[in-house]
Amino acid sequence: MRKYKLSEEEQEILDAFENDELVSIPNIEEEKEIATIAASNYLKKTARINIRMKPQDLTQIKMIAAQEGMPYQTLISSVLHKYAAGYNKLDKVG
């Protein structure tokens, strides 16, 4: 089983689940429909970009993606999305 580093929010959710603290959602079908629409909109490809990067970096990214069982473009897109959404921060150099 793989070990994943969870965010603080994800850890709180996991802890609540493990402690049987979660409650049922009253209008679950309506909530599912909203979530399905949101996921569909999120997964739509809206723009294509080209980037230049060091071959060694691309090789490393491809290896990581293979270990995670996903296409390397998906991994790159995920990392960029997390950064754009504020989940990941770049370390300042200097």
N, CA, C and O atoms as a CHARMM CRD file, in Angstrom:
* protein
*
  376
    1    1 MET  N      0.85200  -1.18900   0.00000 PROA 1      0.00000
    2    1 MET  CA     0.00000   0.00000   0.00000 PROA 1      0.00000
    3    1 MET  C      0.89000   1.24300   0.00000 PROA 1      0.00000
    4    1 MET  O      1.87200   1.31400   0.73800 PROA 1      0.00000
    5    2 ARG  N      0.54300   2.19600  -0.81500 PROA 2      0.00000
    6    2 ARG  CA     1.32100   3.42900  -0.89200 PROA 2      0.00000
    7    2 ARG  C      0.98200   4.36000   0.26400 PROA 2      0.00000
    8    2 ARG  O     -0.16000   4.43200   0.71900 PROA 2      0.00000
    9    3 LYS  N      1.98100   5.05200   0.71300 PROA 3      0.00000
   10    3 LYS  CA     1.77700   6.07700   1.74000 PROA 3      0.00000
   11    3 LYS  C      1.69800   7.42100   1.04500 PROA 3      0.00000
   12    3 LYS  O      2.56800   7.75300   0.24100 PROA 3      0.00000
   13    4 TYR  N      0.68200   8.19000   1.33900 PROA 4      0.00000
   14    4 TYR  CA     0.51600   9.50700   0.75800 PROA 4      0.00000
   15    4 TYR  C      0.61800  10.55500   1.84900 PROA 4      0.00000
   16    4 TYR  O      0.16100  10.34600   2.97300 PROA 4      0.00000
   17    5 LYS  N      1.21200  11.66800   1.51400 PROA 5      0.00000
   18    5 LYS  CA     1.25300  12.77700   2.44900 PROA 5      0.00000
   19    5 LYS  C     -0.05800  13.54300   2.30600 PROA 5      0.00000
   20    5 LYS  O     -0.37200  14.05700   1.23300 PROA 5      0.00000
   21    6 LEU  N     -0.80500  13.61300   3.37200 PROA 6      0.00000
   22    6 LEU  CA    -2.10100  14.27800   3.34200 PROA 6      0.00000
   23    6 LEU  C     -1.96900  15.72100   3.79300 PROA 6      0.00000
   24    6 LEU  O     -1.14500  16.05900   4.64200 PROA 6      0.00000
   25    7 SER  N     -2.80900  16.56600   3.19600 PROA 7      0.00000
   26    7 SER  CA    -2.86800  17.94100   3.66600 PROA 7      0.00000
   27    7 SER  C     -3.55500  17.93800   5.03300 PROA 7      0.00000
   28    7 SER  O     -4.10800  16.92200   5.45400 PROA 7      0.00000
   29    8 GLU  N     -3.51600  19.05300   5.70400 PROA 8      0.00000
   30    8 GLU  CA    -4.16100  19.14500   7.02100 PROA 8      0.00000
   31    8 GLU  C     -5.65100  18.84800   6.90900 PROA 8      0.00000
   32    8 GLU  O     -6.21300  18.13000   7.73600 PROA 8      0.00000
   33    9 GLU  N     -6.28800  19.40700   5.87800 PROA 9      0.00000
   34    9 GLU  CA    -7.72600  19.19400   5.68000 PROA 9      0.00000
   35    9 GLU  C     -8.02500  17.72600   5.38500 PROA 9      0.00000
   36    9 GLU  O     -8.97800  17.16700   5.93000 PROA 9      0.00000
   37   10 GLU  N     -7.22300  17.10000   4.53400 PROA 10     0.00000
   38   10 GLU  CA    -7.41700  15.69100   4.21700 PROA 10     0.00000
   39   10 GLU  C     -7.24000  14.82400   5.45800 PROA 10     0.00000
   40   10 GLU  O     -7.98500  13.86400   5.65100 PROA 10     0.00000
   41   11 GLN  N     -6.25900  15.15100   6.30300 PROA 11     0.00000
   42   11 GLN  CA    -6.03000  14.38300   7.52500 PROA 11     0.00000
   43   11 GLN  C     -7.21700  14.52300   8.47100 PROA 11     0.00000
   44   11 GLN  O     -7.61100  13.55000   9.11500 PROA 11     0.00000
   45   12 GLU  N     -7.79100  15.72000   8.56100 PROA 12     0.00000
   46   12 GLU  CA    -8.97500  15.92100   9.40500 PROA 12     0.00000
   47   12 GLU  C    -10.13900  15.06300   8.92000 PROA 12     0.00000
   48   12 GLU  O    -10.86700  14.48100   9.72400 PROA 12     0.00000
   49   13 ILE  N    -10.31000  14.98800   7.59600 PROA 13     0.00000
   50   13 ILE  CA   -11.39000  14.17500   7.03300 PROA 13     0.00000
   51   13 ILE  C    -11.14900  12.70600   7.33400 PROA 13     0.00000
   52   13 ILE  O    -12.06900  11.99600   7.74000 PROA 13     0.00000
   53   14 LEU  N     -9.91600  12.24100   7.13800 PROA 14     0.00000
   54   14 LEU  CA    -9.59000  10.84800   7.41500 PROA 14     0.00000
   55   14 LEU  C     -9.80900  10.52200   8.88800 PROA 14     0.00000
   56   14 LEU  O    -10.36500   9.47500   9.21900 PROA 14     0.00000
   57   15 ASP  N     -9.38000  11.40700   9.76300 PROA 15     0.00000
   58   15 ASP  CA    -9.57300  11.18600  11.20800 PROA 15     0.00000
   59   15 ASP  C    -11.05500  11.10700  11.55300 PROA 15     0.00000
   60   15 ASP  O    -11.46900  10.25000  12.33400 PROA 15     0.00000
   61   16 ALA  N    -11.85400  12.00300  10.97100 PROA 16     0.00000
   62   16 ALA  CA   -13.29100  11.98900  11.22900 PROA 16     0.00000
   63   16 ALA  C    -13.91100  10.68700  10.73100 PROA 16     0.00000
   64   16 ALA  O    -14.77100  10.11100  11.39700 PROA 16     0.00000
   65   17 PHE  N    -13.47700  10.22900   9.56800 PROA 17     0.00000
   66   17 PHE  CA   -13.98000   8.96100   9.02400 PROA 17     0.00000
   67   17 PHE  C    -13.62600   7.80400   9.94300 PROA 17     0.00000
   68   17 PHE  O    -14.47700   6.98100  10.27900 PROA 17     0.00000
   69   18 GLU  N    -12.37900   7.74800  10.34100 PROA 18     0.00000
   70   18 GLU  CA   -11.92800   6.64300  11.19500 PROA 18     0.00000
   71   18 GLU  C    -12.58800   6.66200  12.56700 PROA 18     0.00000
   72   18 GLU  O    -12.70300   5.61600  13.20500 PROA 18     0.00000
   73   19 ASN  N    -13.02400   7.82600  13.03300 PROA 19     0.00000
   74   19 ASN  CA   -13.68500   7.94700  14.34200 PROA 19     0.00000
   75   19 ASN  C    -15.20400   7.92800  14.22700 PROA 19     0.00000
   76   19 ASN  O    -15.90200   8.24000  15.19200 PROA 19     0.00000
   77   20 ASP  N    -15.72300   7.56500  13.05300 PROA 20     0.00000
   78   20 ASP  CA   -17.17500   7.50500  12.80000 PROA 20     0.00000
   79   20 ASP  C    -17.87300   8.81400  13.14000 PROA 20     0.00000
   80   20 ASP  O    -18.96000   8.80900  13.71600 PROA 20     0.00000
   81   21 GLU  N    -17.25000   9.93800  12.78500 PROA 21     0.00000
   82   21 GLU  CA   -17.81600  11.24600  13.08200 PROA 21     0.00000
   83   21 GLU  C    -18.52200  11.86700  11.87300 PROA 21     0.00000
   84   21 GLU  O    -19.07400  12.96200  11.97700 PROA 21     0.00000
   85   22 LEU  N    -18.50700  11.17900  10.73700 PROA 22     0.00000
   86   22 LEU  CA   -19.13500  11.72700   9.53900 PROA 22     0.00000
   87   22 LEU  C    -20.63200  11.46300   9.57600 PROA 22     0.00000
   88   22 LEU  O    -21.07700  10.45800  10.13000 PROA 22     0.00000
   89   23 VAL  N    -21.40300  12.36100   8.98800 PROA 23     0.00000
   90   23 VAL  CA   -22.85500  12.22000   8.96200 PROA 23     0.00000
   91   23 VAL  C    -23.33400  12.14600   7.52100 PROA 23     0.00000
   92   23 VAL  O    -22.64400  12.59300   6.60500 PROA 23     0.00000
   93   24 SER  N    -24.50900  11.58500   7.32700 PROA 24     0.00000
   94   24 SER  CA   -25.09200  11.46800   5.99200 PROA 24     0.00000
   95   24 SER  C    -25.51300  12.83700   5.47200 PROA 24     0.00000
   96   24 SER  O    -25.88600  13.72700   6.23600 PROA 24     0.00000
   97   25 ILE  N    -25.44500  12.97900   4.15300 PROA 25     0.00000
   98   25 ILE  CA   -25.87900  14.21900   3.50600 PROA 25     0.00000
   99   25 ILE  C    -27.34800  14.06100   3.14400 PROA 25     0.00000
  100   25 ILE  O    -27.71100  13.08400   2.48900 PROA 25     0.00000
  101   26 PRO  N    -28.22100  15.01600   3.55800 PROA 26     0.00000
  102   26 PRO  CA   -29.66200  14.87400   3.34100 PROA 26     0.00000
  103   26 PRO  C    -30.04800  14.67400   1.86900 PROA 26     0.00000
  104   26 PRO  O    -30.76400  13.72200   1.55900 PROA 26     0.00000
  105   27 ASN  N    -29.60300  15.52700   0.97000 PROA 27     0.00000
  106   27 ASN  CA   -29.98300  15.44900  -0.43800 PROA 27     0.00000
  107   27 ASN  C    -28.81400  14.90500  -1.24800 PROA 27     0.00000
  108   27 ASN  O    -28.26700  15.60100  -2.10300 PROA 27     0.00000
  109   28 ILE  N    -28.43300  13.66400  -0.97800 PROA 28     0.00000
  110   28 ILE  CA   -27.22300  13.11300  -1.55600 PROA 28     0.00000
  111   28 ILE  C    -27.27700  13.05900  -3.08100 PROA 28     0.00000
  112   28 ILE  O    -26.26300  13.31600  -3.72900 PROA 28     0.00000
  113   29 GLU  N    -28.41300  12.73600  -3.66700 PROA 29     0.00000
  114   29 GLU  CA   -28.51100  12.64900  -5.13200 PROA 29     0.00000
  115   29 GLU  C    -28.29500  14.01700  -5.77500 PROA 29     0.00000
  116   29 GLU  O    -27.62300  14.12400  -6.80100 PROA 29     0.00000
  117   30 GLU  N    -28.85600  15.04800  -5.18100 PROA 30     0.00000
  118   30 GLU  CA   -28.65700  16.40700  -5.68800 PROA 30     0.00000
  119   30 GLU  C    -27.18400  16.80800  -5.55700 PROA 30     0.00000
  120   30 GLU  O    -26.61500  17.41000  -6.46800 PROA 30     0.00000
  121   31 GLU  N    -26.58000  16.47400  -4.42900 PROA 31     0.00000
  122   31 GLU  CA   -25.17200  16.78100  -4.21700 PROA 31     0.00000
  123   31 GLU  C    -24.28500  16.02500  -5.20700 PROA 31     0.00000
  124   31 GLU  O    -23.29700  16.56500  -5.70300 PROA 31     0.00000
  125   32 LYS  N    -24.64900  14.75900  -5.49300 PROA 32     0.00000
  126   32 LYS  CA   -23.89000  13.97400  -6.47300 PROA 32     0.00000
  127   32 LYS  C    -23.95600  14.62500  -7.85200 PROA 32     0.00000
  128   32 LYS  O    -22.95100  14.70100  -8.55800 PROA 32     0.00000
  129   33 GLU  N    -25.12900  15.08600  -8.22600 PROA 33     0.00000
  130   33 GLU  CA   -25.29700  15.72300  -9.53300 PROA 33     0.00000
  131   33 GLU  C    -24.44600  16.99300  -9.62400 PROA 33     0.00000
  132   33 GLU  O    -23.79700  17.23000 -10.64300 PROA 33     0.00000
  133   34 ILE  N    -24.44600  17.80000  -8.57800 PROA 34     0.00000
  134   34 ILE  CA   -23.62800  19.02000  -8.55800 PROA 34     0.00000
  135   34 ILE  C    -22.15100  18.66100  -8.65600 PROA 34     0.00000
  136   34 ILE  O    -21.40500  19.29200  -9.40400 PROA 34     0.00000
  137   35 ALA  N    -21.72800  17.64600  -7.90000 PROA 35     0.00000
  138   35 ALA  CA   -20.33000  17.22900  -7.92800 PROA 35     0.00000
  139   35 ALA  C    -19.94400  16.67500  -9.30300 PROA 35     0.00000
  140   35 ALA  O    -18.83500  16.91700  -9.78000 PROA 35     0.00000
  141   36 THR  N    -20.84600  15.94100  -9.93200 PROA 36     0.00000
  142   36 THR  CA   -20.57900  15.38200 -11.26400 PROA 36     0.00000
  143   36 THR  C    -20.38800  16.49400 -12.28500 PROA 36     0.00000
  144   36 THR  O    -19.48400  16.42700 -13.11900 PROA 36     0.00000
  145   37 ILE  N    -21.22600  17.50600 -12.22300 PROA 37     0.00000
  146   37 ILE  CA   -21.10600  18.64800 -13.13800 PROA 37     0.00000
  147   37 ILE  C    -19.79800  19.39300 -12.88200 PROA 37     0.00000
  148   37 ILE  O    -19.09600  19.76900 -13.82100 PROA 37     0.00000
  149   38 ALA  N    -19.47900  19.60100 -11.62000 PROA 38     0.00000
  150   38 ALA  CA   -18.23700  20.29600 -11.27100 PROA 38     0.00000
  151   38 ALA  C    -17.02200  19.50400 -11.75700 PROA 38     0.00000
  152   38 ALA  O    -16.08500  20.08200 -12.30900 PROA 38     0.00000
  153   39 ALA  N    -17.03400  18.19400 -11.55500 PROA 39     0.00000
  154   39 ALA  CA   -15.91300  17.36400 -12.00200 PROA 39     0.00000
  155   39 ALA  C    -15.79000  17.38100 -13.51100 PROA 39     0.00000
  156   39 ALA  O    -14.68600  17.43900 -14.05400 PROA 39     0.00000
  157   40 SER  N    -16.91300  17.33200 -14.17900 PROA 40     0.00000
  158   40 SER  CA   -16.90400  17.37600 -15.64200 PROA 40     0.00000
  159   40 SER  C    -16.30900  18.68000 -16.14200 PROA 40     0.00000
  160   40 SER  O    -15.50100  18.68200 -17.07000 PROA 40     0.00000
  161   41 ASN  N    -16.70400  19.78500 -15.53300 PROA 41     0.00000
  162   41 ASN  CA   -16.16500  21.08800 -15.92900 PROA 41     0.00000
  163   41 ASN  C    -14.68000  21.18600 -15.61700 PROA 41     0.00000
  164   41 ASN  O    -13.92100  21.78300 -16.37900 PROA 41     0.00000
  165   42 TYR  N    -14.26600  20.60300 -14.50200 PROA 42     0.00000
  166   42 TYR  CA   -12.86200  20.65700 -14.10400 PROA 42     0.00000
  167   42 TYR  C    -11.98300  19.86800 -15.06900 PROA 42     0.00000
  168   42 TYR  O    -10.86200  20.27400 -15.37600 PROA 42     0.00000
  169   43 LEU  N    -12.49900  18.74500 -15.54100 PROA 43     0.00000
  170   43 LEU  CA   -11.70700  17.87100 -16.39100 PROA 43     0.00000
  171   43 LEU  C    -11.67500  18.29300 -17.85800 PROA 43     0.00000
  172   43 LEU  O    -10.91800  17.72400 -18.64400 PROA 43     0.00000
  173   44 LYS  N    -12.48000  19.27400 -18.23500 PROA 44     0.00000
  174   44 LYS  CA   -12.45500  19.73600 -19.61800 PROA 44     0.00000
  175   44 LYS  C    -11.11400  20.38000 -19.91400 PROA 44     0.00000
  176   44 LYS  O    -10.60500  21.19300 -19.14300 PROA 44     0.00000
  177   45 LYS  N    -10.55900  19.99500 -21.04800 PROA 45     0.00000
  178   45 LYS  CA    -9.30500  20.60900 -21.46200 PROA 45     0.00000
  179   45 LYS  C     -9.65100  21.92400 -22.14000 PROA 45     0.00000
  180   45 LYS  O    -10.42100  21.95700 -23.09900 PROA 45     0.00000
  181   46 THR  N     -9.07700  23.00400 -21.63400 PROA 46     0.00000
  182   46 THR  CA    -9.43800  24.31200 -22.16800 PROA 46     0.00000
  183   46 THR  C     -8.29700  25.00800 -22.87600 PROA 46     0.00000
  184   46 THR  O     -8.53400  25.91800 -23.67000 PROA 46     0.00000
  185   47 ALA  N     -7.07300  24.60900 -22.61200 PROA 47     0.00000
  186   47 ALA  CA    -5.94800  25.28400 -23.24400 PROA 47     0.00000
  187   47 ALA  C     -4.80300  24.31200 -23.42500 PROA 47     0.00000
  188   47 ALA  O     -4.61100  23.39000 -22.63200 PROA 47     0.00000
  189   48 ARG  N     -4.05600  24.53500 -24.47100 PROA 48     0.00000
  190   48 ARG  CA    -2.87600  23.71900 -24.73800 PROA 48     0.00000
  191   48 ARG  C     -1.65900  24.62900 -24.64000 PROA 48     0.00000
  192   48 ARG  O     -1.67100  25.75200 -25.14400 PROA 48     0.00000
  193   49 ILE  N     -0.60600  24.13400 -23.98600 PROA 49     0.00000
  194   49 ILE  CA     0.61500  24.92200 -23.86700 PROA 49     0.00000
  195   49 ILE  C      1.80200  24.08100 -24.29800 PROA 49     0.00000
  196   49 ILE  O      1.74800  22.85100 -24.27700 PROA 49     0.00000
  197   50 ASN  N      2.85100  24.74000 -24.67800 PROA 50     0.00000
  198   50 ASN  CA     4.13000  24.08500 -24.95500 PROA 50     0.00000
  199   50 ASN  C      5.15400  24.67800 -24.00100 PROA 50     0.00000
  200   50 ASN  O      5.20800  25.89200 -23.80400 PROA 50     0.00000
  201   51 ILE  N      5.95600  23.81800 -23.41900 PROA 51     0.00000
  202   51 ILE  CA     7.00500  24.29800 -22.52500 PROA 51     0.00000
  203   51 ILE  C      8.31900  23.61300 -22.89500 PROA 51     0.00000
  204   51 ILE  O      8.33800  22.50700 -23.43500 PROA 51     0.00000
  205   52 ARG  N      9.39600  24.29300 -22.59400 PROA 52     0.00000
  206   52 ARG  CA    10.72000  23.69800 -22.78100 PROA 52     0.00000
  207   52 ARG  C     11.26200  23.37300 -21.39900 PROA 52     0.00000
  208   52 ARG  O     11.15100  24.16800 -20.46500 PROA 52     0.00000
  209   53 MET  N     11.84800  22.19400 -21.29100 PROA 53     0.00000
  210   53 MET  CA    12.42700  21.79600 -20.02100 PROA 53     0.00000
  211   53 MET  C     13.61900  20.89200 -20.27800 PROA 53     0.00000
  212   53 MET  O     13.79000  20.34300 -21.36600 PROA 53     0.00000
  213   54 LYS  N     14.42400  20.75600 -19.25800 PROA 54     0.00000
  214   54 LYS  CA    15.60500  19.90700 -19.36700 PROA 54     0.00000
  215   54 LYS  C     15.16200  18.46200 -19.58000 PROA 54     0.00000
  216   54 LYS  O     14.22100  17.99500 -18.94000 PROA 54     0.00000
  217   55 PRO  N     15.84200  17.76000 -20.48100 PROA 55     0.00000
  218   55 PRO  CA    15.48400  16.35600 -20.71100 PROA 55     0.00000
  219   55 PRO  C     15.52800  15.51600 -19.43400 PROA 55     0.00000
  220   55 PRO  O     14.71400  14.61000 -19.25800 PROA 55     0.00000
  221   56 GLN  N     16.48700  15.81800 -18.53700 PROA 56     0.00000
  222   56 GLN  CA    16.57800  15.06000 -17.28700 PROA 56     0.00000
  223   56 GLN  C     15.33100  15.25800 -16.42700 PROA 56     0.00000
  224   56 GLN  O     14.85100  14.32000 -15.79100 PROA 56     0.00000
  225   57 ASP  N     14.80700  16.49400 -16.41400 PROA 57     0.00000
  226   57 ASP  CA    13.59400  16.76600 -15.63400 PROA 57     0.00000
  227   57 ASP  C     12.40200  15.99700 -16.20200 PROA 57     0.00000
  228   57 ASP  O     11.60800  15.41900 -15.46000 PROA 57     0.00000
  229   58 LEU  N     12.29200  16.00300 -17.53600 PROA 58     0.00000
  230   58 LEU  CA    11.18000  15.29300 -18.17200 PROA 58     0.00000
  231   58 LEU  C     11.27900  13.79700 -17.90500 PROA 58     0.00000
  232   58 LEU  O     10.26900  13.14800 -17.63000 PROA 58     0.00000
  233   59 THR  N     12.47200  13.25100 -17.98200 PROA 59     0.00000
  234   59 THR  CA    12.66500  11.83000 -17.69900 PROA 59     0.00000
  235   59 THR  C     12.24400  11.51200 -16.27100 PROA 59     0.00000
  236   59 THR  O     11.57600  10.50700 -16.03000 PROA 59     0.00000
  237   60 GLN  N     12.62900  12.35900 -15.32400 PROA 60     0.00000
  238   60 GLN  CA    12.25400  12.14900 -13.91700 PROA 60     0.00000
  239   60 GLN  C     10.73800  12.23100 -13.74000 PROA 60     0.00000
  240   60 GLN  O     10.14600  11.42800 -13.01800 PROA 60     0.00000
  241   61 ILE  N     10.12500  13.19600 -14.39500 PROA 61     0.00000
  242   61 ILE  CA     8.66300  13.34200 -14.30900 PROA 61     0.00000
  243   61 ILE  C      7.97500  12.11000 -14.88800 PROA 61     0.00000
  244   61 ILE  O      7.00000  11.62500 -14.31500 PROA 61     0.00000
  245   62 LYS  N      8.46100  11.60300 -16.00100 PROA 62     0.00000
  246   62 LYS  CA     7.87600  10.40700 -16.60800 PROA 62     0.00000
  247   62 LYS  C      8.00500   9.20600 -15.67300 PROA 62     0.00000
  248   62 LYS  O      7.08800   8.38900 -15.58900 PROA 62     0.00000
  249   63 MET  N      9.13000   9.09000 -14.97400 PROA 63     0.00000
  250   63 MET  CA     9.31700   7.98900 -14.03400 PROA 63     0.00000
  251   63 MET  C      8.34000   8.10300 -12.86500 PROA 63     0.00000
  252   63 MET  O      7.73900   7.11200 -12.44900 PROA 63     0.00000
  253   64 ILE  N      8.18900   9.30400 -12.34700 PROA 64     0.00000
  254   64 ILE  CA     7.25600   9.51700 -11.22100 PROA 64     0.00000
  255   64 ILE  C      5.83100   9.21400 -11.66600 PROA 64     0.00000
  256   64 ILE  O      5.08000   8.55700 -10.94500 PROA 64     0.00000
  257   65 ALA  N      5.45600   9.69000 -12.84900 PROA 65     0.00000
  258   65 ALA  CA     4.10700   9.44400 -13.36700 PROA 65     0.00000
  259   65 ALA  C      3.85500   7.94800 -13.53900 PROA 65     0.00000
  260   65 ALA  O      2.77500   7.45600 -13.21500 PROA 65     0.00000
  261   66 ALA  N      4.84300   7.23200 -14.04500 PROA 66     0.00000
  262   66 ALA  CA     4.69100   5.78500 -14.21400 PROA 66     0.00000
  263   66 ALA  C      4.48900   5.10200 -12.86200 PROA 66     0.00000
  264   66 ALA  O      3.67600   4.18400 -12.75000 PROA 66     0.00000
  265   67 GLN  N      5.21200   5.53700 -11.84700 PROA 67     0.00000
  266   67 GLN  CA     5.05800   4.96700 -10.50300 PROA 67     0.00000
  267   67 GLN  C      3.66700   5.24900  -9.94800 PROA 67     0.00000
  268   67 GLN  O      3.10500   4.43400  -9.21600 PROA 67     0.00000
  269   68 GLU  N      3.11500   6.41400 -10.30200 PROA 68     0.00000
  270   68 GLU  CA     1.78400   6.79000  -9.82500 PROA 68     0.00000
  271   68 GLU  C      0.67600   6.22000 -10.70400 PROA 68     0.00000
  272   68 GLU  O     -0.50100   6.29500 -10.35200 PROA 68     0.00000
  273   69 GLY  N      1.05500   5.64500 -11.85800 PROA 69     0.00000
  274   69 GLY  CA     0.06100   5.04300 -12.75000 PROA 69     0.00000
  275   69 GLY  C     -0.75200   6.05900 -13.52500 PROA 69     0.00000
  276   69 GLY  O     -1.95000   5.87200 -13.73800 PROA 69     0.00000
  277   70 MET  N     -0.10300   7.13400 -13.94900 PROA 70     0.00000
  278   70 MET  CA    -0.82000   8.16800 -14.70200 PROA 70     0.00000
  279   70 MET  C      0.05700   8.68100 -15.82700 PROA 70     0.00000
  280   70 MET  O      1.28000   8.54900 -15.77200 PROA 70     0.00000
  281   71 PRO  N     -0.55600   9.26700 -16.85100 PROA 71     0.00000
  282   71 PRO  CA     0.24100   9.87600 -17.92100 PROA 71     0.00000
  283   71 PRO  C      1.05400  11.05200 -17.37300 PROA 71     0.00000
  284   71 PRO  O      0.60900  11.75400 -16.46600 PROA 71     0.00000
  285   72 TYR  N      2.23700  11.25500 -17.92600 PROA 72     0.00000
  286   72 TYR  CA     3.09500  12.32400 -17.40000 PROA 72     0.00000
  287   72 TYR  C      2.48600  13.70400 -17.61200 PROA 72     0.00000
  288   72 TYR  O      2.70700  14.60500 -16.80300 PROA 72     0.00000
  289   73 GLN  N      1.71300  13.88500 -18.70100 PROA 73     0.00000
  290   73 GLN  CA     1.06800  15.18300 -18.91600 PROA 73     0.00000
  291   73 GLN  C      0.05800  15.47500 -17.80000 PROA 73     0.00000
  292   73 GLN  O     -0.08600  16.61900 -17.36800 PROA 73     0.00000
  293   74 THR  N     -0.63100  14.44400 -17.34500 PROA 74     0.00000
  294   74 THR  CA    -1.60200  14.59700 -16.26000 PROA 74     0.00000
  295   74 THR  C     -0.89300  15.00100 -14.97300 PROA 74     0.00000
  296   74 THR  O     -1.37600  15.85800 -14.23300 PROA 74     0.00000
  297   75 LEU  N      0.25200  14.38300 -14.71000 PROA 75     0.00000
  298   75 LEU  CA     1.02900  14.73800 -13.51900 PROA 75     0.00000
  299   75 LEU  C      1.47400  16.19500 -13.57800 PROA 75     0.00000
  300   75 LEU  O      1.33400  16.93000 -12.60000 PROA 75     0.00000
  301   76 ILE  N      2.00900  16.61300 -14.72400 PROA 76     0.00000
  302   76 ILE  CA     2.44500  18.00600 -14.87800 PROA 76     0.00000
  303   76 ILE  C      1.26900  18.95300 -14.67700 PROA 76     0.00000
  304   76 ILE  O      1.38100  19.95500 -13.97000 PROA 76     0.00000
  305   77 SER  N      0.14100  18.62900 -15.30400 PROA 77     0.00000
  306   77 SER  CA    -1.04700  19.47300 -15.16600 PROA 77     0.00000
  307   77 SER  C     -1.51300  19.55600 -13.71600 PROA 77     0.00000
  308   77 SER  O     -1.91800  20.62000 -13.24900 PROA 77     0.00000
  309   78 SER  N     -1.45600  18.43700 -13.00900 PROA 78     0.00000
  310   78 SER  CA    -1.86800  18.41300 -11.60500 PROA 78     0.00000
  311   78 SER  C     -0.96900  19.29700 -10.74200 PROA 78     0.00000
  312   78 SER  O     -1.45000  20.05800  -9.90300 PROA 78     0.00000
  313   79 VAL  N      0.33900  19.18500 -10.96000 PROA 79     0.00000
  314   79 VAL  CA     1.28400  20.00200 -10.19700 PROA 79     0.00000
  315   79 VAL  C      1.04000  21.48400 -10.46600 PROA 79     0.00000
  316   79 VAL  O      1.01500  22.29100  -9.53700 PROA 79     0.00000
  317   80 LEU  N      0.86200  21.83900 -11.72800 PROA 80     0.00000
  318   80 LEU  CA     0.61200  23.23700 -12.07500 PROA 80     0.00000
  319   80 LEU  C     -0.71300  23.73200 -11.48600 PROA 80     0.00000
  320   80 LEU  O     -0.80500  24.86400 -11.01200 PROA 80     0.00000
  321   81 HSD  N     -1.73200  22.87400 -11.52300 PROA 81     0.00000
  322   81 HSD  CA    -3.02900  23.25900 -10.94300 PROA 81     0.00000
  323   81 HSD  C     -2.90000  23.50200  -9.44100 PROA 81     0.00000
  324   81 HSD  O     -3.42700  24.48600  -8.92200 PROA 81     0.00000
  325   82 LYS  N     -2.20300  22.61100  -8.74800 PROA 82     0.00000
  326   82 LYS  CA    -2.03900  22.78400  -7.29900 PROA 82     0.00000
  327   82 LYS  C     -1.29200  24.06900  -6.97700 PROA 82     0.00000
  328   82 LYS  O     -1.61000  24.75700  -6.00700 PROA 82     0.00000
  329   83 TYR  N     -0.30100  24.38500  -7.79200 PROA 83     0.00000
  330   83 TYR  CA     0.42800  25.63600  -7.58100 PROA 83     0.00000
  331   83 TYR  C     -0.49200  26.83300  -7.83300 PROA 83     0.00000
  332   83 TYR  O     -0.53100  27.76900  -7.03500 PROA 83     0.00000
  333   84 ALA  N     -1.22300  26.79900  -8.93500 PROA 84     0.00000
  334   84 ALA  CA    -2.12000  27.91100  -9.27900 PROA 84     0.00000
  335   84 ALA  C     -3.21600  28.08600  -8.23100 PROA 84     0.00000
  336   84 ALA  O     -3.65400  29.20700  -7.97200 PROA 84     0.00000
  337   85 ALA  N     -3.65800  26.99000  -7.63100 PROA 85     0.00000
  338   85 ALA  CA    -4.71200  27.04700  -6.62100 PROA 85     0.00000
  339   85 ALA  C     -4.17200  27.41800  -5.24200 PROA 85     0.00000
  340   85 ALA  O     -4.94600  27.60700  -4.30300 PROA 85     0.00000
  341   86 GLY  N     -2.83800  27.52400  -5.11500 PROA 86     0.00000
  342   86 GLY  CA    -2.25300  27.93600  -3.84700 PROA 86     0.00000
  343   86 GLY  C     -1.91300  26.80200  -2.91000 PROA 86     0.00000
  344   86 GLY  O     -1.50400  27.05300  -1.77700 PROA 86     0.00000
  345   87 TYR  N     -2.06900  25.54600  -3.34400 PROA 87     0.00000
  346   87 TYR  CA    -1.74200  24.41000  -2.48700 PROA 87     0.00000
  347   87 TYR  C     -0.24500  24.19900  -2.37100 PROA 87     0.00000
  348   87 TYR  O      0.24900  23.78700  -1.32200 PROA 87     0.00000
  349   88 ASN  N      0.47800  24.47800  -3.44300 PROA 88     0.00000
  350   88 ASN  CA     1.93200  24.32600  -3.44100 PROA 88     0.00000
  351   88 ASN  C      2.57500  25.68900  -3.58700 PROA 88     0.00000
  352   88 ASN  O      2.06400  26.55300  -4.29900 PROA 88     0.00000
  353   89 LYS  N      3.67800  25.87800  -2.92300 PROA 89     0.00000
  354   89 LYS  CA     4.43900  27.13800  -3.01300 PROA 89     0.00000
  355   89 LYS  C      5.84700  26.81800  -3.47700 PROA 89     0.00000
  356   89 LYS  O      6.38600  25.75800  -3.15900 PROA 89     0.00000
  357   90 LEU  N      6.44000  27.73000  -4.22600 PROA 90     0.00000
  358   90 LEU  CA     7.82300  27.56700  -4.64100 PROA 90     0.00000
  359   90 LEU  C      8.72700  28.03900  -3.52000 PROA 90     0.00000
  360   90 LEU  O      8.43200  29.02100  -2.83800 PROA 90     0.00000
  361   91 ASP  N      9.82000  27.33900  -3.33800 PROA 91     0.00000
  362   91 ASP  CA    10.82700  27.77900  -2.37400 PROA 91     0.00000
  363   91 ASP  C     11.59800  28.94200  -2.96900 PROA 91     0.00000
  364   91 ASP  O     11.99400  28.90000  -4.13400 PROA 91     0.00000
  365   92 LYS  N     11.81000  29.97300  -2.18000 PROA 92     0.00000
  366   92 LYS  CA    12.59100  31.10800  -2.64700 PROA 92     0.00000
  367   92 LYS  C     14.06700  30.74600  -2.60900 PROA 92     0.00000
  368   92 LYS  O     14.55700  30.18500  -1.62900 PROA 92     0.00000
  369   93 VAL  N     14.75100  31.06600  -3.66100 PROA 93     0.00000
  370   93 VAL  CA    16.18900  30.77200  -3.76300 PROA 93     0.00000
  371   93 VAL  C     16.94700  32.06400  -3.54900 PROA 93     0.00000
  372   93 VAL  O     16.57600  33.10800  -4.08500 PROA 93     0.00000
  373   94 GLY  N     18.00500  31.99400  -2.77000 PROA 94     0.00000
  374   94 GLY  CA    18.85300  33.18400  -2.62100 PROA 94     0.00000
  375   94 GLY  C     18.78300  33.85500  -1.34500 PROA 94     0.00000
  376   94 GLY  O     19.46300  34.86100  -1.13800 PROA 94     0.00000
